């Protein structure tokens, strides 16, 4: 796996963790609100595609 792909995996993991923390904070802040229902974060795997650039050498 390339360096950029590894960085993407790390960045997406951090984003998911941040969303989960935000959802938890939202749930705690609205716990006593009338009619409030708890929100959940659903985590799963996601396929991604990389684009490879092929360099062609032209010979005269």
Protein Blocks (a to p, Z undefined) as FASTA:
>chain_A
ZZklmmmmmmmmmmmmmmmmmmmmmmmmmmmpghiacdddddddddddddddddddddZZ
